[in-house]
Amino acid sequence: MSNKPARTLTFKCKKCSKSVQVSLQKVSACSHIQPYQGICKCGEVMRHATGQKDAVESYLAAPDGDWSHHHH
């Protein structure tokens, strides 16, 4: 059994309550975070991430498409 993250997850849209499927985004070799993104039929962009807490929080707080993860 591998430890790979799921390629898609399903959430409820905060605007219209329909189901939205978000897909795993391509990331670098960084294993701290697995970002997901999808767009609801109503146009709402849904973002989600799993992984290291501070990396997830910085991803979700960043403006759309403006996130990058840096090692310190």
N, C-alpha and C positions, 0 to 999 in steps of 0.2 A: 504493500500500500504506500503510494507516494504522498508527499506532503505538499503537493502543488495546490495553489489556490484555485477555487472554482472559476471557470471562464466567464460565467454570467450569474448574476444574482437578480432577484425580483423584489421590488419595493413598491409601496403605494405612493402615488404622487401626492405631494402636500397641497397642490392646488385643486385637482379634480378627483382625487382618490382612485384613479384607475391604476392598474398594475403597470409598472415600468420596468423593463429589463435593462439592466446596466451591464456593460461588458468590461472585462479586464483590459486596461490600457497597456500598451507596450511601455515597458520601463527599462532602465538600464540594469546592470547586473546587481543593483542594490536590492538587498533582501529585506530592508527595513519596512517597506510599504508596498501594498498592491492596490493601486488606484483603479476605480471603476467609474465609468461615465455612460450615461444614456440620455435620451430625450423622449419625453412623454408625447403622446399624440396631441396634447394641448399646447405643446411647445416649451414646457418647463424642462430645464436641464437638471438632471439628477446626478449628483456625485456622491460617491461613497469610497471608503478605503479601509483596508484592514492592515494591521501591522503595528509597528512601534508607535506608542501613544502620541508623542510629540510630533513625529513625522506626519501622522494621520491628521492631527489638529492643524498643522501648518498647511497641509494640502487642502483641507476643507475650508480654511479661512482665506486662502489665496483667491484672487480674481480668476475667473474662468480662463483656463489655458495658460496662466502665468505662473505656474508652480514648477519649481525644480528642487530636487533634494541635494543638499551639499553635505559632505562629510566634514566634520571639524577635527 
